[in-house]
Amino acid sequence: MKTISIKELHAATGKWVRAAKRETIVVTDHGERIAELRPITVSEKPRVPFDPAQRLKWMPVSKMDSTVFISEDRDGR
């Protein structure tokens, strides 16, 4: 793991971002660790598409017609 100052990062941002593809870069400000640049990891499992039926289960249910609510909201402007 490489450690650089924020001044070094500012002076050569592209260089350090490209270096972060290979290893984690720790950024310091007056000796205090403030950030990390690290490689992005790609998960081995493909992401499962969001199931619309699952979405309906967590969405709130309202008996009020949404068009009425939106119209009332707009009238208040």
VEXLOMAR-312527 format. One record per residue: residue number from 1; residue in one letter; x, y, z of N, C-alpha, C, CB in turn. Coordinates in Angstrom, 2 decimals, decimal comma, always signed. Each point is the difference from the previous one (the first is absolute). Glycine has a CB too. Example, Ala and Ser with C-alpha at 12.3 -4.5 7.8 and 13.67 -1.06 7.14 Angstrom:
   nr  rest       nu       nv       nw      cau      cav      caw       cu       cv       cw      cbu      cbv      cbw
    1     A   +13,19    -5,69    +7,80    -0,89    +1,19    +0,00    +0,90    +1,20    +0,00    -1,89    -1,17    +1,25
    2     S    +1,54    +2,22    -1,97    +0,82    +1,19    +0,06    -0,77    +1,09    +0,73    +1,18    -0,63    -2,15
END
This chain:
   nr  rest       nu       nv       nw      cau      cav      caw       cu       cv       cw      cbu      cbv      cbw
    1     M    +0,85    -1,17    +0,00    -0,85    +1,17    +0,00    +0,90    +1,23    +0,00    -1,87    -1,23    +1,23
    2     K    +1,61    +2,13    -2,15    +0,79    +1,22    -0,17    -0,71    +1,14    +0,72    +0,91    -0,80    -2,22
    3     T    -0,14    +1,70    +2,85    -0,55    +1,17    +0,68    +0,53    +1,25    -0,68    -0,18    -1,26    +2,19
    4     I    -0,74    +2,18    -2,51    +0,38    +1,27    -0,63    -0,69    +1,14    +0,72    +0,33    -1,14    -2,24
    5     S    +0,22    +2,34    +2,09    -0,64    +1,17    +0,60    -1,07    +0,54    -0,95    +2,13    +0,57    +1,28
    6     I    -3,00    +0,23    -0,74    -1,04    +0,61    -0,83    +0,64    +0,92    -1,05    -1,66    -0,13    +1,92
    7     K    +2,78    +0,73    -1,58    +0,73    +0,86    -0,94    +0,49    -0,82    -1,19    +0,69    +1,51    +1,90
    8     E    -0,15    -2,72    -1,62    +0,46    -0,87    -1,09    -1,18    -0,43    -0,88    +1,90    -0,81    +1,45
    9     L    -3,03    +0,51    -0,82    -1,19    -0,39    -0,75    -0,45    +1,14    -0,91    -0,69    -1,55    +1,87
   10     H    +0,68    +2,74    -1,34    -0,42    +1,16    -0,77    +0,93    +0,24    -1,20    -0,98    +1,01    +2,09
   11     A    +2,27    -1,21    -1,88    +0,98    +0,27    -1,05    -0,05    -1,01    -1,14    +1,43    +1,04    +1,73
   12     A    -1,83    -2,29    -1,42    +0,02    -1,05    -1,03    -1,18    -0,95    +0,19    +2,51    +0,17    -0,15
   13     T    -3,72    +0,38    +0,12    -1,20    -0,80    +0,25    -0,11    -1,19    -0,93    -1,12    +2,06    +0,79
   14     G    +1,29    -1,85    -2,07    -0,13    -1,10    -0,97    +0,97    -1,13    +0,28    -0,75    +1,65    -1,69
   15     K    +1,97    -1,30    +2,01    +1,03    -1,01    +0,30    -0,44    -0,87    +1,17    +1,80    +1,54    -0,86
   16     W    -2,28    -0,91    +1,94    -0,36    -0,76    +1,19    -1,30    -0,79    -0,19    +1,15    +1,73    +1,37
   17     V    -2,08    -1,19    -2,13    -1,25    -0,76    -0,26    +0,32    -1,24    -0,83    -1,37    +2,13    +0,08
   18     R    +2,24    -1,99    -1,08    +0,39    -1,17    -0,79    +0,77    -1,00    +0,86    +0,09    +1,42    -2,06
   19     A    +0,74    -0,94    +2,98    +0,75    -0,89    +0,89    -0,95    -0,75    +0,93    +1,98    +1,55    -0,11
   20     A    -3,12    -0,95    +0,42    -0,97    -0,65    +0,88    -0,68    -1,20    -0,65    -0,36    +2,21    +1,09
   21     K    +0,53    -2,38    -2,41    -0,53    -1,21    -0,64    +0,75    -1,24    +0,49    -0,64    +1,35    -2,03
   22     R    +1,89    -1,16    +2,47    +0,84    -1,12    +0,41    +0,10    -0,18    +1,51    +1,28    +0,36    -2,07
   23     E    -1,36    +0,74    +2,82    +0,14    -0,09    +1,46    -0,74    +1,15    +0,67    +2,24    -1,13    -0,25
   24     T    -2,48    +0,99    +1,53    -0,68    +1,04    +0,76    +0,98    +1,13    +0,29    -1,57    -1,70    +1,03
   25     I    +1,11    +2,93    -1,25    +0,79    +1,19    +0,27    -0,68    +0,74    +1,16    +0,81    +0,18    -2,44
   26     V    -0,07    +0,06    +3,52    -0,53    +0,74    +1,15    +0,42    +1,46    -0,16    +0,10    -2,05    +1,52
   27     V    -1,06    +2,95    -1,36    +0,26    +1,44    -0,12    +0,00    +0,60    +1,40    -1,06    +0,10    -2,32
   28     T    +2,09    +0,71    +2,59    +0,11    +0,64    +1,33    -0,05    +1,51    -0,14    +1,34    -1,95    +0,85
   29     D    -1,77    +2,60    +0,22    -0,01    +1,45    +0,10    +0,70    +0,35    +1,30    -2,17    +0,24    -1,35
   30     H    +3,36    +0,33    +1,25    +0,83    +0,30    +1,17    +0,21    -1,24    +0,86    -0,84    +2,36    -0,03
   31     G    +1,07    -3,50    -0,63    +0,29    -1,25    +0,70    -1,23    -0,79    +0,43    +2,05    +1,08    +0,75
   32     E    -3,22    -0,51    -0,86    -1,24    -0,69    +0,39    -0,59    -0,70    -1,22    -0,43    +1,69    +1,83
   33     R    +0,12    -2,97    -1,68    -0,62    -0,76    -1,09    -1,41    +0,52    -0,22    +1,39    -2,06    +0,54
   34     I    -1,67    +2,48    -1,78    -1,32    +0,58    -0,28    -0,78    -0,73    -1,08    +0,93    +2,16    +0,68
   35     A    -0,25    -2,92    -1,53    -0,71    -0,66    -1,09    +0,82    -1,17    -0,54    -1,14    +2,17    -0,59
   36     E    +0,44    -3,02    -0,17    +0,66    -1,10    -0,69    -0,45    -0,01    -1,45    +0,15    -1,34    +2,14
   37     L    +0,78    +1,09    -3,02    -0,32    -0,29    -1,40    +0,31    -1,48    -0,16    +0,52    +2,39    -0,88
   38     R    -1,48    -3,16    +0,45    +0,24    -1,44    -0,11    -0,66    -0,55    -1,25    +0,14    -0,19    +2,48
   39     P    +0,34    -0,97    -2,92    -0,59    -0,61    -1,20    -1,46    -0,35    +0,23    +2,25    -0,90    -0,65
   40     I    -3,02    +0,99    -0,40    -1,40    -0,44    +0,06    -0,01    -1,50    -0,17    -0,87    +2,21    -0,94
   41     T    +0,16    -2,89    +1,82    -0,09    -1,44    -0,11    -1,30    -0,37    -0,72    +1,36    -0,31    +2,11
   42     V    -1,27    -0,61    -3,01    -1,16    -0,46    -0,74    -0,48    -1,28    +0,66    +0,81    +1,05    -2,18
   43     S    -2,07    -1,06    +2,56    -0,51    -1,20    +0,66    -0,05    -1,16    -0,99    -1,35    +1,42    +1,59
   44     E    +1,54    -2,60    -1,06    +0,00    -1,18    -0,87    -1,41    -0,39    -0,41    +2,07    -0,78    +1,12
   45     K    -3,05    +1,12    -0,29    -1,39    -0,31    -0,34    -0,59    +1,14    -0,81    -0,25    -1,40    +2,08
   46     P    -0,47    +1,08    -3,14    -0,68    +1,07    -0,73    -1,11    +0,58    +0,87    +0,54    -1,09    -2,22
   47     R    -0,80    +2,36    +2,05    -1,03    +0,66    +0,78    -1,38    -0,48    -0,45    +1,50    +2,00    +0,32
   48     V    -2,34    -2,30    +0,64    -1,36    -0,48    -0,30    -0,88    +1,21    -0,28    +0,30    -2,07    +1,46
   49     P    -1,04    +2,06    -2,57    -0,89    +1,13    -0,29    -1,05    +0,16    +1,10    +0,35    -0,37    -2,47
   50     F    -0,77    +1,59    +2,70    -0,99    +0,28    +1,02    -1,36    -0,51    -0,43    +1,29    +2,01    +0,74
   51     D    -1,93    -2,78    +0,10    -1,31    -0,59    -0,29    -1,10    +1,03    +0,30    +0,89    -2,34    +0,53
   52     P    -1,68    +2,74    -1,53    -1,06    +0,99    +0,24    -0,99    -0,44    +1,07    +0,25    +0,72    -2,35
   53     A    -0,52    -2,00    +2,46    -0,93    -0,49    +1,02    +0,56    +0,28    +1,40    -0,83    -1,80    -1,58
   54     Q    +2,13    +1,68    +1,75    +0,62    +0,29    +1,29    -0,12    +1,49    +0,33    +1,60    -1,92    -0,34
   55     R    -1,49    +2,75    -0,69    -0,10    +1,45    +0,23    -1,36    +0,37    +0,54    +1,64    +0,40    -1,85
   56     L    -2,68    -1,02    +1,34    -1,36    +0,32    +0,44    -0,19    -0,36    +1,48    -0,83    -0,38    -2,33
   57     K    +1,58    -0,59    +2,82    -0,15    -0,41    +1,40    +0,48    +1,08    +0,96    +0,28    -2,37    -0,71
   58     W    +0,76    +3,13    +0,35    +0,51    +1,00    +0,93    -0,50    +1,41    -0,26    +1,98    -1,42    +0,23
   59     M    -2,64    +1,63    -1,35    -0,52    +1,34    -0,30    -1,21    +0,30    +0,88    +0,84    -0,17    -2,38
   60     P    -0,95    +1,39    +2,89    -1,15    +0,34    +0,84    -1,29    +0,01    -0,81    +1,51    +1,35    +1,49
   61     V    -2,58    -1,70    -0,83    -1,32    -0,03    -0,65    -0,81    +1,17    +0,52    +0,07    -2,54    -0,26
   62     S    -0,71    +3,26    -0,65    -0,83    +1,13    +0,39    -1,34    -0,11    -0,70    +2,04    +1,46    +0,35
   63     K    -3,09    -1,09    +0,37    -1,34    -0,05    -0,59    -0,29    +1,27    -0,79    -0,77    -1,46    +1,89
   64     M    +1,63    +2,48    -1,74    -0,20    +1,27    -0,69    +0,50    -0,09    -1,44    +0,21    +1,24    +2,19
   65     D    -0,93    -0,62    -3,10    +0,41    +0,05    -1,41    +1,21    +0,92    -0,11    -2,38    -0,42    -0,80
   66     S    +3,46    -0,06    +0,23    +1,24    +0,78    -0,07    -0,17    +1,29    -0,81    +1,28    -2,13    +0,21
   67     T    -2,16    +2,14    -1,19    -0,20    +1,22    -0,80    -0,59    +1,11    +0,86    -0,32    -1,40    -2,06
   68     V    -0,54    +1,05    +3,00    -0,59    +0,99    +0,91    +1,11    +0,58    +0,88    -2,25    -1,21    -0,01
   69     F    +3,08    +0,35    +0,54    +1,09    +0,43    +0,86    +0,96    +0,93    -0,75    -0,19    -2,15    +1,29
   70     I    +0,55    +1,79    -2,50    +0,91    +0,81    -0,80    -0,63    +1,35    -0,33    +1,03    -2,08    -0,96
   71     S    -2,31    +2,09    +0,57    -0,70    +1,25    -0,31    -0,04    +0,92    +1,22    -1,38    -1,21    -1,71
   72     E    +1,09    +0,66    +2,88    -0,05    +0,81    +1,21    +1,38    +0,58    +0,33    -1,90    -1,42    +0,86
   73     D    +2,92    +0,61    -1,08    +1,36    +0,45    +0,24    +0,37    +1,15    -0,93    +0,61    -2,31    +0,76
   74     R    -0,98    +2,20    -2,03    +0,32    +1,04    -0,98    -0,77    +1,28    +0,27    +0,49    -1,78    -1,68
   75     D    -1,74    +1,64    +2,16    -0,83    +1,18    +0,27    +0,60    +0,84    +1,13    -2,02    -1,26    -0,77
   76     G    +2,80    +0,64    +1,65    +0,58    +0,70    +1,11    +1,22    +0,85    -0,37    -0,84    -1,82    +1,41
   77     R    +1,27    +1,77    -2,65    +1,20    +0,76    -0,42    -0,32    +1,41    -0,36    +0,99    -2,06    -0,82
END
